[in-house]
Amino acid sequence: MNPKISFNQLTGCLVTLIVGSVGVAIANPVIAQNSSAKNSVLIAQSSAAIQGNWRLANMTQPGSPMPMLPSTEQTVEFSAGRISGSGGCNRFNGTYRTPPTQTNQLSIGTLATTFMACEEAITTQETRFLTALQAAQRYEVNRDGLQITYRTPQGTAVLRFVSQATPTPTPTPPTRPTPNGRTYQNRGIASGSIFTQGRQTNATLTRTGNNFTFRLETPTALGLAMEYRGTNTRTQNIRNGFIFTGRVRSLVSSATLNNALPAIGSCRVEVLNSRVVSSYCDMAPKANTTKFQGIR
C-alpha cells in the first residue's frame, strides 16, 4: 500500500529544506572570515618576529658544525625589508623578503659590502657567512633566538643567532689618561713593514712631556707589533682633534724580539674625537715604514 503524503506535510518539508540551505549559506562565510582573519594575524606576527638585531652564535655545514674564530663577531639586523650587519671584518647591507602567503619563508638578495683588508682566515669565515645568508630559505624565532636554514650544494645547513638589544659596534680600546700625559687609541688596518697585506691592529699614541710612543699591535695570536719612540716636533690643532708629528729616535718590534734599536724617521698621527684615525711613519730604511687607517 502506497503511503499518502498530505499537502501540509510536503510544504513543511520544503520549508525546512529551504531554511536549512539558507542557514548553511550564511554560516559558511562567517567561518571562512574568522579563519582568514586568524591566519593573517599569525602570518603578520611571524614576519615581524625576525626583525631586530642578532649576533651569530654558531653555523653548521651539512652534517657537522663549522669552526668559528673566537676573535670575530658576525651580526645581522632585519628591519622592514632591509638587512645590514657585520661579517667580522666588513659591513654589509641589502634587502630581504618574508612572503606573507608563505609563513617562515625567507629570501635575502645580493649583499653589498665594504672593502676592508682582513686576515685570510677572517676573510674566509666572512665569505662563508655572507654566502650562507644569501642562500637562506627558512627562519624560525623561539626563546633560544633566531635560526636560519640555508641551502648548499651538499644539502641544508643552519645559522643560529642570539638576540641583542642594539648592534654591537666594533670594539674600540678606551682612551685613558697616563701619569704625565694622555693616550689615544683605536682599531683599524695597518700595512707596511711586518704588517704585510694589511692587518687588523690596535693603534696607541702616548704623549708624555716632550716624548711620545706610537705602537701598532695585532689583537690576534700572531703577536705582531711595531713601536716608534721619539720626541714631539709639532702639533696642529684641527676641529675635534689634532695632527701630531714626532721625530723617531728608536723603534721596538716583534721582528727585533722587542729590543729597542736606534732609528731615523718621523711619524705623523691624526687624532679625531680622542681616537687615532690615521698615521704614517716614514722611516729609513723603508722596511720599517708603516701606515694605519683607523675606524672613524
C-alpha beads as a LAMMPS data file, in Angstrom:
LAMMPS data file: protein, C-alpha beads

296 atoms
295 bonds

1 atom types
1 bond types

-500.0 500.0 xlo xhi
-500.0 500.0 ylo yhi
-500.0 500.0 zlo zhi

Masses

1 110.0

Atoms # bond

1 1 1 0.000 0.000 0.000
2 1 1 1.413 3.371 -1.041
3 1 1 1.531 5.905 1.764
4 1 1 -0.094 9.230 1.056
5 1 1 1.671 12.494 1.866
6 1 1 -0.591 15.384 2.687
7 1 1 -0.100 18.844 1.176
8 1 1 0.796 20.324 4.598
9 1 1 3.466 17.696 5.186
10 1 1 5.006 18.347 1.780
11 1 1 5.025 22.091 2.353
12 1 1 6.689 21.661 5.753
13 1 1 9.473 19.560 4.230
14 1 1 10.131 22.158 1.533
15 1 1 10.285 24.991 4.073
16 1 1 12.694 23.010 6.247
17 1 1 14.977 22.346 3.273
18 1 1 14.960 25.985 2.163
19 1 1 15.647 27.347 5.639
20 1 1 18.382 24.776 6.189
21 1 1 20.067 25.686 2.909
22 1 1 19.940 29.380 3.681
23 1 1 21.339 28.760 7.138
24 1 1 24.344 26.895 5.735
25 1 1 24.982 29.532 3.084
26 1 1 25.086 32.253 5.743
27 1 1 27.201 30.321 8.230
28 1 1 29.975 29.330 5.851
29 1 1 31.205 32.858 5.085
30 1 1 31.391 33.611 8.797
31 1 1 33.584 30.575 9.394
32 1 1 35.753 31.470 6.410
33 1 1 36.137 35.069 7.573
34 1 1 37.150 34.071 11.085
35 1 1 39.639 31.537 9.766
36 1 1 41.099 34.033 7.288
37 1 1 41.457 36.732 9.931
38 1 1 43.165 34.329 12.321
39 1 1 45.646 33.186 9.666
40 1 1 46.503 36.741 8.613
41 1 1 47.306 37.677 12.225
42 1 1 49.583 34.679 12.643
43 1 1 51.448 35.465 9.425
44 1 1 51.942 39.113 10.444
45 1 1 53.303 38.103 13.857
46 1 1 55.627 35.540 12.305
47 1 1 57.007 38.031 9.761
48 1 1 57.634 40.663 12.425
49 1 1 59.432 38.191 14.711
50 1 1 62.588 38.213 12.591
51 1 1 63.033 41.964 12.919
52 1 1 65.711 43.134 15.334
53 1 1 69.424 42.793 15.977
54 1 1 71.050 39.373 16.124
55 1 1 74.551 38.042 16.796
56 1 1 75.755 34.799 15.215
57 1 1 76.257 32.079 17.841
58 1 1 77.264 29.253 15.504
59 1 1 76.856 27.955 11.987
60 1 1 76.799 24.468 10.551
61 1 1 77.552 22.815 7.271
62 1 1 75.555 19.741 6.205
63 1 1 76.141 17.081 8.838
64 1 1 78.571 18.914 11.134
65 1 1 79.297 22.207 12.955
66 1 1 81.618 24.760 11.363
67 1 1 84.578 26.084 13.445
68 1 1 84.313 29.779 14.395
69 1 1 87.155 32.234 15.026
70 1 1 86.879 33.483 18.625
71 1 1 88.269 36.962 17.834
72 1 1 85.476 37.984 15.438
73 1 1 81.772 38.771 15.673
74 1 1 79.118 38.440 12.979
75 1 1 75.910 40.422 13.357
76 1 1 72.741 40.992 11.359
77 1 1 69.806 43.385 11.642
78 1 1 66.437 42.852 9.938
79 1 1 64.194 45.906 9.642
80 1 1 61.261 46.489 7.266
81 1 1 62.750 44.650 4.313
82 1 1 66.323 45.910 4.860
83 1 1 69.190 43.794 6.160
84 1 1 72.556 45.045 7.444
85 1 1 75.335 43.916 9.740
86 1 1 78.965 42.892 10.059
87 1 1 80.687 39.843 8.638
88 1 1 83.510 40.060 11.165
89 1 1 85.567 42.488 9.102
90 1 1 83.368 44.316 6.598
91 1 1 79.934 45.905 6.935
92 1 1 77.173 44.721 4.588
93 1 1 73.633 45.682 3.606
94 1 1 70.877 44.593 1.247
95 1 1 67.231 43.550 1.163
96 1 1 65.192 40.556 2.346
97 1 1 61.665 39.174 1.816
98 1 1 59.318 37.141 4.010
99 1 1 56.365 36.357 1.654
100 1 1 53.072 36.944 3.522
101 1 1 51.500 33.834 1.988
102 1 1 54.394 31.554 2.946
103 1 1 54.981 31.501 6.699
104 1 1 58.641 31.293 7.783
105 1 1 59.957 31.556 4.220
106 1 1 62.972 33.884 3.874
107 1 1 64.930 35.128 0.872
108 1 1 67.893 37.525 1.039
109 1 1 69.116 39.430 -2.009
110 1 1 72.681 40.145 -3.095
111 1 1 74.592 41.836 -0.265
112 1 1 76.838 44.864 -0.791
113 1 1 79.927 45.092 1.450
114 1 1 82.745 47.460 2.316
115 1 1 86.270 46.576 1.179
116 1 1 88.487 46.492 4.267
117 1 1 91.515 44.232 4.096
118 1 1 91.478 41.462 6.690
119 1 1 93.469 38.412 7.677
120 1 1 92.904 35.466 5.365
121 1 1 91.152 33.333 7.992
122 1 1 88.745 36.170 8.846
123 1 1 88.009 36.822 5.166
124 1 1 87.301 33.120 4.571
125 1 1 84.893 32.948 7.503
126 1 1 83.160 36.167 6.423
127 1 1 82.678 34.830 2.886
128 1 1 81.051 31.652 4.251
129 1 1 78.736 33.690 6.456
130 1 1 77.598 36.058 3.692
131 1 1 77.175 33.180 1.228
132 1 1 75.008 31.359 3.768
133 1 1 72.803 34.419 4.310
134 1 1 72.226 34.833 0.584
135 1 1 71.196 31.164 0.364
136 1 1 68.585 31.491 3.146
137 1 1 65.345 29.521 2.731
138 1 1 63.516 29.493 6.085
139 1 1 63.694 31.061 9.530
140 1 1 62.387 30.292 13.000
141 1 1 62.328 32.526 16.081
142 1 1 61.976 30.949 19.532
143 1 1 63.158 31.562 23.080
144 1 1 66.683 30.485 22.111
145 1 1 66.966 33.056 19.321
146 1 1 66.834 33.096 15.525
147 1 1 67.575 30.082 13.339
148 1 1 68.049 30.463 9.573
149 1 1 68.117 27.388 7.353
150 1 1 70.113 27.820 4.161
151 1 1 70.923 25.626 1.178
152 1 1 74.300 24.342 -0.007
153 1 1 75.279 22.012 -2.855
154 1 1 75.586 19.238 -0.253
155 1 1 72.232 19.892 1.443
156 1 1 70.782 22.225 4.070
157 1 1 72.626 23.859 6.966
158 1 1 71.822 26.261 9.783
159 1 1 72.832 29.694 11.111
160 1 1 71.953 30.216 14.787
161 1 1 71.734 33.728 16.269
162 1 1 71.099 35.156 19.713
163 1 1 69.245 38.407 20.244
164 1 1 70.994 41.623 21.158
165 1 1 69.167 44.793 22.079
166 1 1 71.395 47.039 19.955
167 1 1 74.030 46.324 17.293
168 1 1 77.436 45.620 18.796
169 1 1 79.955 48.073 17.299
170 1 1 83.497 47.052 16.534
171 1 1 85.249 47.228 19.922
172 1 1 87.456 50.306 20.351
173 1 1 90.028 50.344 23.141
174 1 1 89.117 53.063 25.667
175 1 1 91.067 56.301 25.924
176 1 1 92.773 56.501 29.298
177 1 1 94.969 59.127 30.951
178 1 1 98.631 58.381 31.698
179 1 1 100.605 59.796 34.668
180 1 1 102.249 62.625 32.669
181 1 1 100.193 62.808 29.514
182 1 1 97.440 61.128 27.570
183 1 1 96.883 58.022 25.485
184 1 1 94.824 57.879 22.277
185 1 1 93.778 54.540 20.800
186 1 1 91.741 52.944 18.036
187 1 1 91.367 49.789 15.975
188 1 1 91.950 49.637 12.235
189 1 1 94.190 48.271 9.482
190 1 1 97.984 48.638 9.402
191 1 1 100.141 47.984 6.359
192 1 1 103.845 48.020 5.598
193 1 1 106.846 46.529 7.373
194 1 1 105.755 43.428 9.338
195 1 1 102.049 44.082 8.598
196 1 1 102.058 42.522 5.139
197 1 1 98.844 42.637 3.059
198 1 1 97.167 44.722 5.756
199 1 1 96.462 43.529 9.291
200 1 1 93.840 44.338 11.891
201 1 1 95.697 46.256 14.577
202 1 1 95.280 48.355 17.686
203 1 1 96.996 51.750 17.465
204 1 1 98.155 53.602 20.601
205 1 1 99.666 57.097 20.754
206 1 1 101.071 58.133 24.143
207 1 1 102.403 61.631 24.770
208 1 1 104.401 62.249 27.907
209 1 1 106.020 65.649 28.273
210 1 1 108.139 66.199 25.147
211 1 1 108.302 62.485 24.319
212 1 1 105.962 60.104 22.552
213 1 1 105.480 56.444 21.736
214 1 1 103.319 55.167 18.900
215 1 1 102.521 51.441 18.880
216 1 1 100.778 49.217 16.334
217 1 1 99.886 45.714 17.508
218 1 1 97.726 42.889 16.149
219 1 1 94.979 41.730 18.544
220 1 1 95.310 38.109 17.412
221 1 1 97.663 35.317 18.365
222 1 1 100.093 36.419 15.618
223 1 1 101.683 38.808 18.108
224 1 1 102.924 41.329 15.530
225 1 1 103.945 44.687 16.991
226 1 1 105.843 47.824 15.993
227 1 1 106.522 50.677 18.419
228 1 1 108.102 54.025 17.484
229 1 1 109.688 56.196 20.171
230 1 1 110.860 59.774 19.886
231 1 1 110.265 63.449 20.594
232 1 1 107.433 65.830 19.745
233 1 1 108.161 68.274 16.931
234 1 1 104.770 69.779 16.058
235 1 1 101.077 69.642 16.994
236 1 1 98.472 71.180 14.660
237 1 1 95.052 71.667 16.208
238 1 1 92.077 70.857 13.980
239 1 1 88.345 70.641 14.634
240 1 1 87.647 67.918 17.233
241 1 1 91.285 66.825 17.288
242 1 1 94.859 67.436 16.223
243 1 1 97.617 66.263 13.884
244 1 1 100.757 65.235 15.711
245 1 1 104.251 64.995 14.192
246 1 1 107.177 63.439 16.020
247 1 1 110.806 62.586 15.281
248 1 1 111.575 58.898 15.761
249 1 1 114.719 58.091 17.748
250 1 1 114.267 54.339 18.259
251 1 1 111.897 51.506 17.498
252 1 1 110.866 48.195 19.008
253 1 1 109.176 45.408 17.070
254 1 1 108.330 41.751 17.289
255 1 1 110.848 41.272 14.470
256 1 1 113.643 42.554 16.757
257 1 1 112.468 40.372 19.654
258 1 1 111.226 43.536 21.377
259 1 1 114.713 45.009 21.661
260 1 1 114.964 48.805 21.154
261 1 1 117.092 49.791 18.150
262 1 1 118.249 53.250 17.034
263 1 1 116.084 54.593 14.202
264 1 1 115.748 57.613 11.943
265 1 1 112.399 58.861 10.678
266 1 1 109.186 60.636 11.599
267 1 1 105.592 59.773 12.493
268 1 1 102.516 61.791 11.581
269 1 1 99.421 60.806 13.582
270 1 1 95.903 62.248 13.169
271 1 1 93.566 62.166 16.178
272 1 1 89.827 62.941 15.987
273 1 1 87.407 62.743 18.913
274 1 1 90.203 61.267 21.055
275 1 1 90.799 58.374 18.639
276 1 1 93.705 57.675 16.288
277 1 1 92.207 57.780 12.793
278 1 1 95.354 57.589 10.630
279 1 1 99.122 57.518 10.786
280 1 1 102.173 57.432 8.541
281 1 1 105.595 56.612 9.948
282 1 1 108.256 57.262 7.324
283 1 1 111.463 55.502 8.244
284 1 1 114.967 54.850 6.951
285 1 1 115.268 52.115 5.921
286 1 1 111.838 51.925 4.246
287 1 1 111.399 48.402 5.586
288 1 1 110.274 49.960 8.881
289 1 1 107.710 52.327 7.304
290 1 1 104.038 51.742 8.205
291 1 1 100.597 53.206 7.517
292 1 1 97.490 52.925 9.649
293 1 1 93.822 53.631 8.850
294 1 1 91.523 53.618 11.856
295 1 1 87.780 53.301 12.320
296 1 1 86.168 56.752 12.263

Bonds

1 1 1 2
2 1 2 3
3 1 3 4
4 1 4 5
5 1 5 6
6 1 6 7
7 1 7 8
8 1 8 9
9 1 9 10
10 1 10 11
11 1 11 12
12 1 12 13
13 1 13 14
14 1 14 15
15 1 15 16
16 1 16 17
17 1 17 18
18 1 18 19
19 1 19 20
20 1 20 21
21 1 21 22
22 1 22 23
23 1 23 24
24 1 24 25
25 1 25 26
26 1 26 27
27 1 27 28
28 1 28 29
29 1 29 30
30 1 30 31
31 1 31 32
32 1 32 33
33 1 33 34
34 1 34 35
35 1 35 36
36 1 36 37
37 1 37 38
38 1 38 39
39 1 39 40
40 1 40 41
41 1 41 42
42 1 42 43
43 1 43 44
44 1 44 45
45 1 45 46
46 1 46 47
47 1 47 48
48 1 48 49
49 1 49 50
50 1 50 51
51 1 51 52
52 1 52 53
53 1 53 54
54 1 54 55
55 1 55 56
56 1 56 57
57 1 57 58
58 1 58 59
59 1 59 60
60 1 60 61
61 1 61 62
62 1 62 63
63 1 63 64
64 1 64 65
65 1 65 66
66 1 66 67
67 1 67 68
68 1 68 69
69 1 69 70
70 1 70 71
71 1 71 72
72 1 72 73
73 1 73 74
74 1 74 75
75 1 75 76
76 1 76 77
77 1 77 78
78 1 78 79
79 1 79 80
80 1 80 81
81 1 81 82
82 1 82 83
83 1 83 84
84 1 84 85
85 1 85 86
86 1 86 87
87 1 87 88
88 1 88 89
89 1 89 90
90 1 90 91
91 1 91 92
92 1 92 93
93 1 93 94
94 1 94 95
95 1 95 96
96 1 96 97
97 1 97 98
98 1 98 99
99 1 99 100
100 1 100 101
101 1 101 102
102 1 102 103
103 1 103 104
104 1 104 105
105 1 105 106
106 1 106 107
107 1 107 108
108 1 108 109
109 1 109 110
110 1 110 111
111 1 111 112
112 1 112 113
113 1 113 114
114 1 114 115
115 1 115 116
116 1 116 117
117 1 117 118
118 1 118 119
119 1 119 120
120 1 120 121
121 1 121 122
122 1 122 123
123 1 123 124
124 1 124 125
125 1 125 126
126 1 126 127
127 1 127 128
128 1 128 129
129 1 129 130
130 1 130 131
131 1 131 132
132 1 132 133
133 1 133 134
134 1 134 135
135 1 135 136
136 1 136 137
137 1 137 138
138 1 138 139
139 1 139 140
140 1 140 141
141 1 141 142
142 1 142 143
143 1 143 144
144 1 144 145
145 1 145 146
146 1 146 147
147 1 147 148
148 1 148 149
149 1 149 150
150 1 150 151
151 1 151 152
152 1 152 153
153 1 153 154
154 1 154 155
155 1 155 156
156 1 156 157
157 1 157 158
158 1 158 159
159 1 159 160
160 1 160 161
161 1 161 162
162 1 162 163
163 1 163 164
164 1 164 165
165 1 165 166
166 1 166 167
167 1 167 168
168 1 168 169
169 1 169 170
170 1 170 171
171 1 171 172
172 1 172 173
173 1 173 174
174 1 174 175
175 1 175 176
176 1 176 177
177 1 177 178
178 1 178 179
179 1 179 180
180 1 180 181
181 1 181 182
182 1 182 183
183 1 183 184
184 1 184 185
185 1 185 186
186 1 186 187
187 1 187 188
188 1 188 189
189 1 189 190
190 1 190 191
191 1 191 192
192 1 192 193
193 1 193 194
194 1 194 195
195 1 195 196
196 1 196 197
197 1 197 198
198 1 198 199
199 1 199 200
200 1 200 201
201 1 201 202
202 1 202 203
203 1 203 204
204 1 204 205
205 1 205 206
206 1 206 207
207 1 207 208
208 1 208 209
209 1 209 210
210 1 210 211
211 1 211 212
212 1 212 213
213 1 213 214
214 1 214 215
215 1 215 216
216 1 216 217
217 1 217 218
218 1 218 219
219 1 219 220
220 1 220 221
221 1 221 222
222 1 222 223
223 1 223 224
224 1 224 225
225 1 225 226
226 1 226 227
227 1 227 228
228 1 228 229
229 1 229 230
230 1 230 231
231 1 231 232
232 1 232 233
233 1 233 234
234 1 234 235
235 1 235 236
236 1 236 237
237 1 237 238
238 1 238 239
239 1 239 240
240 1 240 241
241 1 241 242
242 1 242 243
243 1 243 244
244 1 244 245
245 1 245 246
246 1 246 247
247 1 247 248
248 1 248 249
249 1 249 250
250 1 250 251
251 1 251 252
252 1 252 253
253 1 253 254
254 1 254 255
255 1 255 256
256 1 256 257
257 1 257 258
258 1 258 259
259 1 259 260
260 1 260 261
261 1 261 262
262 1 262 263
263 1 263 264
264 1 264 265
265 1 265 266
266 1 266 267
267 1 267 268
268 1 268 269
269 1 269 270
270 1 270 271
271 1 271 272
272 1 272 273
273 1 273 274
274 1 274 275
275 1 275 276
276 1 276 277
277 1 277 278
278 1 278 279
279 1 279 280
280 1 280 281
281 1 281 282
282 1 282 283
283 1 283 284
284 1 284 285
285 1 285 286
286 1 286 287
287 1 287 288
288 1 288 289
289 1 289 290
290 1 290 291
291 1 291 292
292 1 292 293
293 1 293 294
294 1 294 295
295 1 295 296
